[in-house]
Every structure is written in structure tokens, then in C-alpha cells.
């Protein structure tokens, strides 16, 4: 069974594009348009058990991707995370958070390669 992916992006268009790319590749994807809702979902025992990867944007309302990952680590310390941002200078905010960082624009084949690698990694 393929683990599901939780995709967090406040830009609905970007989220829909990435969701479509991932679904066409055979992944089950749930979208959260803000990090607070994503954390609520991850705190639900049933739903968090089935999520195998989180993909998040950096700049979002309420908290940054780095703030989200810090909160996530308290719930799921080893859950793989892919951060996608348009600013390379924010990568330093993810030091010691055990994430994979990619810059926008992220071509579909690079997104899929990153997702595949992260889902194959032992957690």
C-alpha cells in the first residue's frame, strides 16, 4: 500500500497542480491550505498513522514552514518532510529539522523523484 502524502500550501492553485502531478503518479494526496489544519490532521491518530510524507511550502499565513516542521517534530519526529520554497535563503531555518529542501520552480519530474526517494527511505 502506498503511503499517503499531506500537502500544505496556502496557494490553492499551486496545491492543486502538485496534487494532480502526485495523483497521476499513483499517490494518494490530502491537501491542507494552512499549517494549523495540517497539524490538527496529524494529531488525529487514525489519519496521522497513514501519512507517510509531508510536503510543505515555506511562507504561509499563521506560521512559516519551519515553524510548522518544529511543531510536527513534536508529534511525528521521523516523518519525512519535503519543503518547497522560492527563496534559497530560508533553507537555513530548517537546519537540524531533518527535511529535504527544494527550490521553486520544482519541475514535476524533480518533485516525483524527491517524493519517491523520501518514501523509500527508512523512517
N, C-alpha and C positions, 0 to 999 in steps of 0.2 A: 504494500500500500504506500502510495506517495504521500509524504507529509504535506500538510497544508502550509501556505505562506500567508502571513499577515503583512499587508502592505499599508504603510502610513504615509499619507501625503495630503496636505490641505488643498492642493491644486487638483480639483476633480478631473480636469482634462488629463493631466499627467498620470494621475492614478488610473484612470480608465485605459489609457494607452498601455501602461505597464501591465495592468491586469489582463488585457487582451493578449499581449505578447506571451505572458506566462500561461494563460489558459490554453492558447493554441499549442503550446509545448507540452500540454498534459498536466499542468499543475492546478491544484485547487487553491484559489486565491480569495481571501477575505480582505476588504478594504475598510480602513478607518480614516476618516478625513481629519481627525485630530488625535494627538498623542494621549490625551486624557481618556478618550473612549478606548483606545488600544490597550491602555493599562487596565481599564475595567475588564475588558475581554480576557486579558491574560491572567487576571486574578480569579476568574471563574475556572474552577478545577477541570470541568469537562472540556471546555474549549482550549484551555492552555495546554492540556496533555496532547492534543492533536496538532498543535502548531510546531512545525519543525524549523521555521526560518522567519525572521522579521526583516523587512526592507523598509527603511525609513528615510525621509527627507531630513535636511538639517533645519532650515528655517520654517517654523510653524507657529501658529498662534498658541499662546499659553506656555509653551516650553520649547526649547530647541531639541534637536535630535539627540544631542549629547546629554541633556537633562533627562530626556526620555530613557536613554540607554542606562544611565545611572539608576533610575527607578526600576527599570526592567531587571537589572542585575540583582536587585534585592528579591525578586520574585523567581526569576529563571537565570541563575548565574552563568549557565553554559549554553544558552540558546544562541545559535548563530545569528549575527546581525550584519546586514549589508546597508551601509549608509551611502546615499547618493546626494551629492551637493554640487552646486555650480561654483563654489568658492574653495579653492585648494587650501587657503589659509586657515579654514576651520578644522582641518584634519587634526591639528594639534590638540583640539578639545577632546578628542577620542583616545588620547594616549592612555594606556592601561585599562581600556574598556573592552578589549578583545573584540574588535569589529573589523570588517573589511570595508575600506573606504574607496569609493569610485567617484570620479568627476563627471558632471553633466557636460555635454550631452553623452549619454551612455547608449551606444548602439545596441539594437536588440540582440545581436549575437554575443556581445560582451556581457549584457545583462544575463542572458541564459547560461553562459559559461560560468559566470560568478555564482549564480544560483545553484547550478549543478555541482560545482566544487564544494560549496558550503553545505549542501545537503548530503554529500558523500563523506564529509569529514566526521570522524568520531566525535561525539559530544561529551 
